[in-house]
Each structure stands twice: as structure tokens, then as C-alpha cells.
């Protein structure tokens, strides 16, 4: 079993910290709702799929476009070799 704080002071401190966490969770919910509303606006105005909208925003936020490009190239090569029977030498020539 978890340890229950033994003093009233520690219990109050713990309760205060938990209350602070609930405020963070509420703020996160509000931000999540705002993000969803923005994505809905983009979808309606520009007819982009939510999956694309989220990927664009995530890539912009993380600034990882170059690594995603490389990851996609690696995936394409592996798919061509495994599924379409492309020879490994042909895959190396495409670089």
C-alpha cells in the first residue's frame, strides 16, 4: 500500500500539489479542444485531411522535416525490395 502522509501539514501539502496537477490537466484539455477547433477550421477551409493537418503541425513543431524525409526514403526502399522484389543494387543506385 502507498504511504499516507502522517501529518496534517503533509496531507495539506499533498492535496495542494494534487490540486495544482488538476489545474494543469484542465489547461491541457482546453488546449486540446482549441487545437481540435483549429484543425476543424483548416479542414473546412482547405479540405485537408485531419491526418495531414496533424502531421504538418507536428512536423513544424518538432522541426524534424529532414529526418521524416529520410525515414520515408528508407521506408520506400525497404518496401520496394521486400514487396516489389526490387534488387538491393537497384535500391542503392537510387541514392
C-alpha positions, -999 to 999 in steps of 0.1 A, spaced: 0 0 0 11 36 -6 24 57 22 -2 81 35 13 113 49 13 112 86 9 148 95 -19 172 86 7 196 72 20 170 47 -16 160 38 -25 196 31 7 200 10 0 168 -9 -36 179 -15 -24 213 -27 0 197 -52 -27 174 -65 -50 204 -69 -22 221 -89 -20 190 -111 -57 191 -118 -53 227 -129 -26 215 -154 -49 188 -166 -78 213 -172 -54 236 -191 -43 206 -212 -79 197 -220 -86 233 -230 -55 234 -253 -66 201 -268 -100 215 -276 -85 246 -291 -62 225 -313 -92 205 -324 -112 236 -333 -83 250 -353 -79 217 -372 -116 217 -379 -113 252 -394 -84 241 -416 -103 210 -427 -133 231 -437 -115 259 -453 -87 240 -471 -102 205 -474 -72 188 -459 -75 155 -441 -71 157 -403 -42 132 -405 -23 156 -429 -31 186 -407 -18 170 -376 13 157 -393 21 192 -408 16 208 -374 37 182 -356 65 184 -381 65 222 -378 66 220 -340 93 194 -339 113 209 -368 121 173 -380 112 176 -417 146 163 -428 145 133 -406 110 125 -418 122 127 -454 150 103 -447 126 80 -429 102 80 -458 130 73 -483 142 44 -462 107 30 -460 102 33 -498 134 15 -504 126 -13 -480 91 -16 -494 104 -18 -530 129 -45 -520 106 -66 -499 72 -63 -516 81 -55 -552 112 -76 -555 135 -47 -563 171 -58 -562 193 -43 -535 217 -30 -561 188 -11 -578 179 4 -544 215 16 -538 216 32 -573 186 54 -565 206 73 -538 
